[in-house]
Amino acid sequence: MTIDSPGFQEHAERIAGVQRYIRGHMDEPLQRGVLAAVAGLSVPHFHRVFTACTGESAASYVRRLRLQRAGRKLRMGAVNITAVALAAGYDSHAAFGKAFKQQYGLSPSAFRQLDCRTATQILNRG
């Protein structure tokens, strides 16, 4: 699907609505079926349209937003990394640490030691 494809604008508007829904429901389980229903599309079609419009899958989008939010919490001085991990939807400190390092290139504890400007730049890149 390209910007010149018939129906692209309609799909882009539907996906923008899904993105707003995701940002408003970050603390809830965000299952594909629910997101597809918000878009008014079948699950397989939703997956194709979301990826075409955003360049990433819905799961990757949600993961990225949750990791960015976790990074902001760490930057603002959150002491308990496990609590941040649980709030980001991870079952353990280890799983969160692995995902965080994969996304940003450093561990949550190393990230927490960065100055505010550097940490913000890292979060805005990811």
C-alpha positions as a Markdown table, in Angstrom:
| # | Residue | x | y | z |
|---|---|---|---|---|
| 1 | Met | 0.0 | 0.0 | 0.0 |
| 2 | Thr | 1.3 | 3.4 | -1.0 |
| 3 | Ile | 0.1 | 6.9 | -0.4 |
| 4 | Asp | -1.2 | 6.9 | -3.9 |
| 5 | Ser | -3.2 | 3.7 | -3.4 |
| 6 | Pro | -7.0 | 3.9 | -3.4 |
| 7 | Gly | -8.3 | 4.1 | 0.2 |
| 8 | Phe | -4.9 | 5.0 | 1.7 |
| 9 | Gln | -6.3 | 8.1 | 3.4 |
| 10 | Glu | -9.2 | 6.3 | 4.9 |
| 11 | His | -6.9 | 3.6 | 6.2 |
| 12 | Ala | -4.4 | 6.2 | 7.5 |
| 13 | Glu | -7.3 | 7.8 | 9.5 |
| 14 | Arg | -8.4 | 4.5 | 10.9 |
| 15 | Ile | -4.8 | 3.7 | 12.0 |
| 16 | Ala | -4.4 | 7.2 | 13.5 |
| 17 | Gly | -7.6 | 6.3 | 15.6 |
| 18 | Val | -6.0 | 3.1 | 16.7 |
| 19 | Gln | -2.8 | 4.9 | 17.7 |
| 20 | Arg | -4.9 | 7.3 | 19.8 |
| 21 | Tyr | -6.6 | 4.3 | 21.4 |
| 22 | Ile | -3.3 | 2.6 | 22.2 |
| 23 | Arg | -1.9 | 5.8 | 23.8 |
| 24 | Gly | -5.1 | 6.1 | 25.9 |
| 25 | His | -5.0 | 2.4 | 27.0 |
| 26 | Met | -1.3 | 1.8 | 27.6 |
| 27 | Asp | -1.9 | 0.1 | 31.0 |
| 28 | Glu | -4.4 | -2.4 | 29.5 |
| 29 | Pro | -3.8 | -5.6 | 27.5 |
| 30 | Leu | -3.9 | -4.4 | 23.9 |
| 31 | Gln | -4.9 | -7.5 | 21.9 |
| 32 | Arg | -4.9 | -7.5 | 18.1 |
| 33 | Gly | -8.6 | -8.3 | 17.9 |
| 34 | Val | -9.5 | -5.3 | 20.0 |
| 35 | Leu | -7.2 | -3.0 | 17.9 |
| 36 | Ala | -8.6 | -4.4 | 14.7 |
| 37 | Ala | -12.1 | -3.7 | 15.9 |
| 38 | Val | -11.2 | -0.1 | 16.8 |
| 39 | Ala | -10.0 | 0.2 | 13.2 |
| 40 | Gly | -13.1 | -1.6 | 11.8 |
| 41 | Leu | -11.0 | -4.2 | 10.0 |
| 42 | Ser | -10.4 | -7.9 | 10.2 |
| 43 | Val | -7.3 | -8.9 | 12.2 |
| 44 | Pro | -5.3 | -10.0 | 9.1 |
| 45 | His | -6.2 | -6.9 | 7.2 |
| 46 | Phe | -5.6 | -4.7 | 10.2 |
| 47 | His | -2.1 | -6.1 | 10.6 |
| 48 | Arg | -1.3 | -5.4 | 6.9 |
| 49 | Val | -2.7 | -1.9 | 7.0 |
| 50 | Phe | -1.1 | -0.9 | 10.3 |
| 51 | Thr | 2.3 | -2.1 | 9.1 |
| 52 | Ala | 1.9 | -0.3 | 5.8 |
| 53 | Cys | 0.8 | 2.9 | 7.4 |
| 54 | Thr | 3.4 | 3.0 | 10.3 |
| 55 | Gly | 6.3 | 0.9 | 9.1 |
| 56 | Glu | 6.0 | -1.4 | 12.2 |
| 57 | Ser | 3.6 | -3.9 | 13.5 |
| 58 | Ala | 1.0 | -3.0 | 16.1 |
| 59 | Ala | 2.9 | -5.2 | 18.6 |
| 60 | Ser | 6.2 | -3.4 | 17.9 |
| 61 | Tyr | 4.4 | 0.0 | 18.2 |
| 62 | Val | 3.0 | -0.9 | 21.6 |
| 63 | Arg | 6.3 | -2.3 | 22.8 |
| 64 | Arg | 8.1 | 0.9 | 21.7 |
| 65 | Leu | 5.7 | 3.2 | 23.4 |
| 66 | Arg | 5.8 | 1.2 | 26.6 |
| 67 | Leu | 9.6 | 1.2 | 26.6 |
| 68 | Gln | 9.7 | 4.9 | 25.9 |
| 69 | Arg | 7.3 | 5.5 | 28.9 |
| 70 | Ala | 9.5 | 3.2 | 31.0 |
| 71 | Gly | 12.6 | 5.1 | 30.0 |
| 72 | Arg | 10.9 | 8.4 | 31.0 |
| 73 | Lys | 10.1 | 6.9 | 34.4 |
| 74 | Leu | 13.7 | 5.8 | 34.8 |
| 75 | Arg | 14.9 | 9.2 | 33.7 |
| 76 | Met | 12.6 | 10.9 | 36.2 |
| 77 | Gly | 14.2 | 8.9 | 39.1 |
| 78 | Ala | 12.1 | 5.7 | 39.4 |
| 79 | Val | 14.0 | 3.7 | 41.9 |
| 80 | Asn | 12.4 | 0.3 | 41.5 |
| 81 | Ile | 13.2 | -1.1 | 38.0 |
| 82 | Thr | 11.0 | -4.2 | 38.7 |
| 83 | Ala | 8.0 | -1.9 | 39.3 |
| 84 | Val | 8.8 | 0.0 | 36.0 |
| 85 | Ala | 9.1 | -3.4 | 34.2 |
| 86 | Leu | 5.7 | -4.5 | 35.5 |
| 87 | Ala | 4.1 | -1.2 | 34.5 |
| 88 | Ala | 5.6 | -1.7 | 31.0 |
| 89 | Gly | 3.9 | -5.1 | 30.7 |
| 90 | Tyr | 6.9 | -7.3 | 31.4 |
| 91 | Asp | 6.7 | -10.2 | 33.8 |
| 92 | Ser | 10.2 | -9.8 | 35.1 |
| 93 | His | 13.1 | -7.5 | 35.6 |
| 94 | Ala | 15.2 | -9.7 | 33.3 |
| 95 | Ala | 12.7 | -9.7 | 30.4 |
| 96 | Phe | 12.3 | -5.9 | 30.7 |
| 97 | Gly | 16.1 | -5.5 | 30.8 |
| 98 | Lys | 16.6 | -7.6 | 27.7 |
| 99 | Ala | 13.9 | -5.7 | 25.8 |
| 100 | Phe | 15.2 | -2.3 | 27.0 |
| 101 | Lys | 18.8 | -3.1 | 26.0 |
| 102 | Gln | 17.7 | -4.4 | 22.6 |
| 103 | Gln | 15.7 | -1.1 | 22.0 |
| 104 | Tyr | 18.2 | 1.4 | 23.4 |
| 105 | Gly | 21.5 | -0.3 | 23.5 |
| 106 | Leu | 22.0 | -0.2 | 27.3 |
| 107 | Ser | 20.5 | -1.6 | 30.4 |
| 108 | Pro | 17.9 | 0.2 | 32.4 |
| 109 | Ser | 20.3 | 0.8 | 35.3 |
| 110 | Ala | 22.9 | 2.2 | 32.9 |
| 111 | Phe | 20.2 | 4.4 | 31.2 |
| 112 | Arg | 19.2 | 5.7 | 34.6 |
| 113 | Gln | 22.7 | 7.0 | 35.2 |
| 114 | Leu | 22.7 | 9.2 | 32.1 |
| 115 | Asp | 22.2 | 12.9 | 32.2 |
| 116 | Cys | 18.7 | 14.1 | 31.3 |
| 117 | Arg | 19.7 | 15.4 | 27.8 |
| 118 | Thr | 21.4 | 12.3 | 26.7 |
| 119 | Ala | 18.6 | 10.1 | 28.0 |
| 120 | Thr | 16.0 | 12.2 | 26.2 |
| 121 | Gln | 17.9 | 12.0 | 23.0 |
| 122 | Ile | 18.1 | 8.2 | 23.3 |
| 123 | Leu | 14.4 | 7.9 | 24.0 |
| 124 | Asn | 13.5 | 10.1 | 21.0 |
| 125 | Arg | 15.6 | 8.0 | 18.6 |
| 126 | Gly | 14.0 | 4.7 | 19.7 |
